[in-house]
Amino acid sequence: MLLGLAGSVGKGVMRERSDNAVLAILISVLALVLFDLMGLIIKHLSPRYSAAELSAYRNLFGLVPSLIALWMTASWREAGRPMRIRQWRLAALRGVAVTFAQFMFYLSLGIMAFATATTISYTTALFTTALAVPILRERVGWVRWSAVAVGFVGVVMILRPGSDAFSWALLLPVGASALYAFSGVTARLIDPEVPTPLFNLYSSVIAAAGSFTLAISIGGFTPVASTSDLAFIVLMGMFGGSAVLCLVVAYRMTEPSNLAPFSYFGIPIAFFLGWVFFAEAPVDDLWPGALLIVIGGLMIVFRERGLRRPKGPGL
């Protein structure tokens, strides 16, 4: 999930002239922790509130960091702060995709181990590579296709289709990852002159409207049960919004390829938090499938870095 979001945030965001990779990496890792803390709260609230409700609350708070990120974009301010974009239909489509991606991922957090849902969501990088072929007409070589194959073998090992351990619920984070990847890939279709935060604001508004509509259509909103639940809902939005802002800041400070390998730190962080807060330790369920997902993702990351690296004379 994070890799797809990071690609969407990083594309087109103007970076500072100085490259401070170490600080950017630390900030991106902080974003991982904040995203996982948001996930913990979603899992904690899931017995009392539906995934659609939690998604609606999250998107409502998510509009604030989207506006802040837009305000931080120097090119948008210098252009006179325009709010209209030509590709509003594409932005709306991305917002719908995010609506259902959030619904499936948040639902998975409520019905399976925290680390399991989070680990499967890291297949976003694999779906991104696969979707780049039909959507962007990219030529994907054997290295990246091999990476996709390795990662999906890891997914199959976690899902264990045909065994007693298999549950259709395990497909929820897979579907969420595919939709998040679609959102990330289509972000690369944005007109070059359109600041990504402005495009993402359009998508965020649609996602907020979509999640509220979805919540109302499948049962409406449950009254907030207690002050503590209200505080958790606010924290959920703050953690998620702050994580997005951390990503924006990190991608303004260094190249995306410097940050991508560290995104997989989210898997051990999620495992640790799930063990501490919910006494979950699904080692047998995740091993060695999780390792293959990481290997596949890292193969893609380092292949992308190799493609961007300038070649010497005669190479």
C-alpha positions in Angstrom: 0.0 0.0 0.0 2.7 2.5 1.1 4.7 2.0 -2.1 1.8 2.9 -4.3 0.9 5.9 -2.1 4.6 7.0 -2.1 4.8 6.8 -5.9 1.6 8.9 -6.2 2.9 11.5 -3.7 6.4 11.6 -5.1 5.4 12.0 -8.7 5.5 15.7 -9.7 6.2 17.0 -6.1 8.9 19.6 -6.2 11.9 18.7 -4.1 14.3 21.1 -2.3 17.5 21.8 -4.1 19.6 20.2 -1.4 19.5 16.4 -1.2 19.4 15.2 2.4 18.9 11.4 1.9 19.5 10.4 5.5 17.0 12.8 7.0 14.5 12.0 4.3 14.8 8.2 5.0 14.2 8.9 8.8 11.1 11.0 7.9 9.8 8.3 5.6 10.3 5.6 8.3 8.4 7.9 10.7 5.6 7.9 8.1 5.6 4.1 8.2 5.2 4.1 12.0 2.3 6.6 11.7 0.6 4.6 9.0 0.9 1.4 11.2 -0.4 3.3 14.2 -3.4 4.4 12.1 -3.9 0.8 11.2 -3.8 -0.3 14.9 -6.5 2.2 15.7 -8.6 1.0 12.8 -8.3 -2.6 14.1 -9.1 -1.4 17.6 -12.3 0.4 16.5 -13.4 -2.3 14.0 -15.6 -4.2 16.4 -17.8 -1.1 16.9 -17.6 0.7 13.6 -17.7 -0.5 10.0 -14.8 -0.3 7.6 -16.8 2.2 5.5 -17.4 4.4 8.5 -13.7 4.4 9.5 -12.8 5.1 5.9 -15.1 8.1 5.8 -13.6 9.5 9.0 -10.1 8.9 7.7 -10.9 10.7 4.4 -12.5 13.6 6.1 -9.3 14.2 8.1 -7.3 13.4 5.0 -8.5 16.6 3.3 -6.5 18.7 5.7 -3.0 17.3 4.8 -4.0 17.4 1.2 -4.6 21.1 1.5 -1.4 21.6 3.4 0.6 19.7 0.8 -0.9 21.8 -1.9 0.0 25.0 0.0 3.6 23.7 0.3 4.0 23.4 -3.5 5.9 26.5 -4.7 5.0 25.9 -8.4 1.3 26.1 -7.6 1.6 29.3 -5.7 3.8 30.8 -8.4 1.2 29.9 -11.0 -1.5 31.9 -9.2 -3.0 29.1 -7.1 -5.1 27.5 -9.9 -7.8 25.1 -8.8 -9.1 23.8 -12.1 -7.5 20.8 -13.9 -8.2 19.3 -17.3 -8.1 15.7 -16.1 -10.7 15.9 -13.4 -12.4 12.7 -14.7 -9.1 10.8 -14.1 -8.8 12.3 -10.6 -12.4 11.2 -9.9 -11.7 7.7 -11.1 -8.6 7.5 -8.8 -10.8 8.7 -5.9 -13.3 5.9 -6.5 -10.5 3.4 -6.6 -9.1 4.7 -3.3 -12.6 4.5 -1.8 -12.9 0.8 -2.4 -9.2 0.1 -1.7 -9.6 1.7 1.8 -12.8 -0.2 2.4 -11.2 -3.6 1.6 -8.0 -2.9 3.5 -9.8 -1.5 6.6 -12.2 -4.5 6.5 -9.2 -6.9 6.4 -7.6 -5.2 9.4 -10.8 -6.0 11.4 -10.9 -9.7 10.6 -7.4 -10.9 10.4 -4.0 -10.5 12.1 -2.6 -7.0 11.8 0.8 -8.1 10.4 -0.9 -10.5 7.9 -3.1 -7.8 6.4 -0.3 -5.3 6.3 2.2 -7.7 4.8 -0.1 -8.7 1.9 -0.8 -5.0 1.2 2.9 -4.6 0.2 2.1 -6.4 -3.0 1.2 -2.9 -4.3 4.7 -2.7 -6.0 4.0 -5.9 -7.8 0.6 -4.8 -9.1 2.1 -1.4 -10.1 4.6 -3.2 -12.4 1.9 -5.4 -13.9 -0.5 -2.5 -14.5 2.1 -0.3 -16.0 2.0 -2.5 -19.2 -1.7 -2.0 -20.2 -2.1 1.5 -18.7 1.2 3.2 -19.5 2.3 1.0 -22.4 5.6 0.4 -20.6 7.9 -2.3 -21.7 8.6 -4.5 -18.7 11.7 -6.7 -19.0 12.4 -10.2 -17.6 13.9 -8.9 -14.4 10.8 -7.0 -13.3 8.5 -9.8 -14.5 10.6 -12.3 -12.5 10.2 -10.0 -9.5 6.4 -10.0 -9.9 6.5 -13.8 -10.2 8.6 -14.1 -7.0 6.3 -11.7 -5.1 3.1 -13.5 -6.2 4.6 -16.9 -5.1 5.0 -15.3 -1.7 1.4 -14.2 -1.8 0.2 -17.7 -2.7 2.3 -19.1 0.2 0.5 -16.8 2.6 -3.0 -17.4 1.2 -2.5 -21.2 0.9 -5.4 -21.7 -1.5 -7.0 -25.2 -1.2 -5.8 -25.7 2.4 -7.8 -25.4 5.7 -5.9 -22.2 6.4 -7.3 -20.4 3.4 -10.0 -17.8 3.8 -11.6 -15.6 1.2 -11.0 -12.7 3.6 -7.3 -13.0 2.7 -8.1 -11.7 -0.7 -9.3 -8.3 0.7 -5.8 -6.8 1.1 -4.8 -8.2 -2.3 -7.7 -6.4 -3.9 -6.9 -3.3 -1.9 -3.3 -3.4 -3.2 -4.4 -3.8 -6.8 -6.6 -0.7 -6.4 -3.9 1.3 -4.7 -1.5 0.3 -7.5 -4.1 1.5 -10.0 -4.2 4.8 -8.2 -0.4 5.1 -8.2 0.0 4.2 -11.9 -2.7 6.5 -13.1 -1.0 9.4 -11.2 1.7 9.1 -13.9 -0.8 10.2 -16.5 -1.1 13.6 -15.0 -0.3 16.6 -17.2 3.3 17.6 -16.4 2.2 21.2 -15.5 -0.4 20.0 -12.9 1.1 19.9 -9.3 0.5 16.4 -7.9 -1.0 17.8 -4.6 -3.7 19.5 -6.6 -4.5 16.4 -8.5 -4.5 14.4 -5.3 -6.8 16.9 -3.6 -9.4 16.2 -6.3 -9.0 12.5 -5.7 -9.2 13.0 -1.9 -12.5 14.9 -2.2 -14.0 12.1 -4.4 -12.7 9.5 -2.0 -14.2 11.3 1.0 -17.6 11.7 -0.8 -17.4 8.0 -2.0 -16.6 6.7 1.5 -19.5 8.6 3.1 -21.8 7.4 0.4 -20.6 3.8 0.9 -21.0 4.1 4.6 -24.6 5.4 4.3 -25.6 2.8 1.7 -24.5 -0.2 3.8 -26.0 0.8 7.1 -25.2 4.4 8.0 -23.1 5.7 10.8 -23.0 4.3 14.3 -23.2 6.9 17.1 -19.7 7.4 18.6 -19.9 5.2 21.7 -17.6 7.1 24.0 -15.2 10.0 24.4 -12.3 7.6 24.1 -13.6 6.3 20.7 -13.9 9.9 19.5 -10.3 10.5 20.6 -9.2 7.4 18.7 -11.1 8.5 15.6 -9.3 11.9 15.8 -6.0 10.2 16.3 -6.6 7.9 13.4 -7.0 11.0 11.1 -4.1 12.8 12.7 -1.8 9.8 12.3 -2.8 9.1 8.7 -2.7 12.8 7.7 0.7 13.3 9.4 2.0 10.2 7.6 1.0 11.7 4.2 2.7 15.0 5.1 5.9 13.1 6.2 5.9 11.4 2.8 5.5 14.7 1.0 8.4 16.3 2.9 10.6 13.2 2.4 10.0 13.2 -1.3 10.9 16.9 -1.5 14.3 16.1 0.1 15.7 13.3 -2.0 15.0 11.0 -5.0 12.2 8.4 -4.6 14.6 5.6 -5.4 16.5 6.4 -2.2 13.4 5.9 -0.1 11.7 3.0 -1.7 13.9 0.2 -0.2 13.1 1.4 3.3 9.3 1.2 2.7 9.6 -2.5 3.6 10.6 -1.7 7.1 6.8 -1.4 7.6 6.5 -5.2 7.7 8.6 -5.8 10.8 7.1 -2.7 12.4 3.6 -4.0 11.8 4.6 -7.4 13.1 6.0 -5.8 16.3 3.0 -3.6 16.9 0.6 -6.4 16.3 2.5 -8.5 18.8 2.6 -5.8 21.4 -1.0 -4.5 21.2 -3.0 -7.6 20.1 -0.7 -10.5 21.1 -0.5 -11.6 17.5 2.5 -13.4 16.1 1.5 -15.0 12.8 5.0 -16.3 12.0 3.9 -19.6 10.5 1.3 -17.8 8.4 3.8 -15.3 7.0 7.0 -17.2 6.6 8.5 -17.5 4.1 5.9 -15.9 1.9 6.5 -12.4 3.4 10.2 -12.8 2.5 9.4 -13.5 -1.1 7.1 -10.4 -1.3 10.0 -8.3 0.0 12.5 -9.8 -2.4 10.1 -9.3 -5.3 9.5 -5.7 -4.3 13.2 -4.9 -3.8 14.1 -6.5 -7.2 11.7 -4.0 -8.8 13.1 -1.1 -6.7 16.7 -1.8 -7.6 15.9 -2.5 -11.2 14.2 0.9 -11.4 17.3 2.5 -9.9 19.5 0.8 -12.5 17.3 2.0 -15.3 17.6 5.6 -14.1 21.4 5.5 -13.5 23.3 7.3 -16.2 25.3 4.9 -18.4 28.9 5.5 -19.2 30.3 5.8 -22.7 29.9 2.6 -24.7 27.5 1.0 -22.2 
